[in-house]
């Protein structure tokens, strides 16, 4: 199950069918037997607050992933966690990188889901593997490789 919550109206005002886009991106990145994900599209102030409280970084960022706490086995897939994206940082990054906001949002949702699935990019080998997985998922979605220039969408 993928639940999308839109708190900041800028998302819906600037990205056509934003809820469907986020659902599609998350579904493409999820494993077959993965649990539920909640994705919150919000503003920079909310992301800044969460980043300060949970990561000791008092600044907004593009995407945060919060894995779900371990839960007793109920026989079904356990919830994976939550992903939070801040509009202002995402929109600024897309503009700076010459990407469409829709394409950048798709990439960041895939990136966030992969974090919930246990992927990371703290060391170079992990980063390369995660980027390769992102590229493969994004290619299936028709989104250009986010790690090469120029960007056309």
C-alpha positions, 0 to 999 in steps of 0.5 A, spaced: 500 500 500 502 506 498 499 512 501 500 519 498 499 525 503 499 532 500 500 538 505 503 543 501 499 546 495 505 548 491 506 540 489 499 539 486 499 546 483 506 545 479 506 537 478 500 535 474 497 529 477 502 529 482 499 523 487 499 518 481 506 520 479 508 519 486 504 512 486 507 510 480 514 512 482 514 508 489 510 502 486 516 501 481 521 501 486 518 497 491 519 489 492 513 485 490 512 483 498 514 490 501 510 493 506 506 499 506 509 506 505 506 513 506 509 519 502 508 526 505 509 532 500 510 538 504 513 544 505 521 546 507 519 548 514 516 542 515 522 538 512 527 543 516 523 541 523 523 533 522 531 534 519 532 538 526 529 533 530 531 526 527 537 528 524 540 534 528 541 538 522 537 544 522 536 546 515 531 543 510 533 538 505 529 534 499 527 528 501 527 524 508 526 517 509 524 514 516 524 506 516 518 503 520 519 500 527 520 493 528 513 490 529 510 483 531 509 478 525 502 479 523 503 474 517 503 480 512 508 485 509 510 489 515 510 497 514 516 500 510 516 507 513 515 514 511 518 518 506 517 526 506 519 531 501 520 538 501 517 543 495 522 548 495 528 545 496 526 540 490 523 545 486 530 549 486 534 543 485 530 541 479 531 548 476 538 548 478 540 542 475 535 543 468 530 538 470 523 538 470 520 538 477 516 531 475 522 528 473 526 530 479 520 528 484 520 521 481 527 520 482 527 522 489 521 518 491 525 512 488 531 514 492 527 514 498 523 508 497 530 504 496 532 507 503 526 504 506 528 497 503 535 498 506 539 501 500 544 506 502 550 511 499 554 512 505 560 508 502 562 509 494 560 501 493 554 502 496 552 509 492 554 506 486 549 500 487 544 504 489 545 509 483 545 503 478 538 501 481 535 508 481 537 508 474 534 502 472 527 504 475 527 510 472 529 508 465 522 503 466 519 509 468 521 513 462 525 518 466 532 520 464 538 518 468 539 523 473 546 523 474 548 525 467 547 532 464 544 535 460 537 533 463 531 534 458 526 532 463 
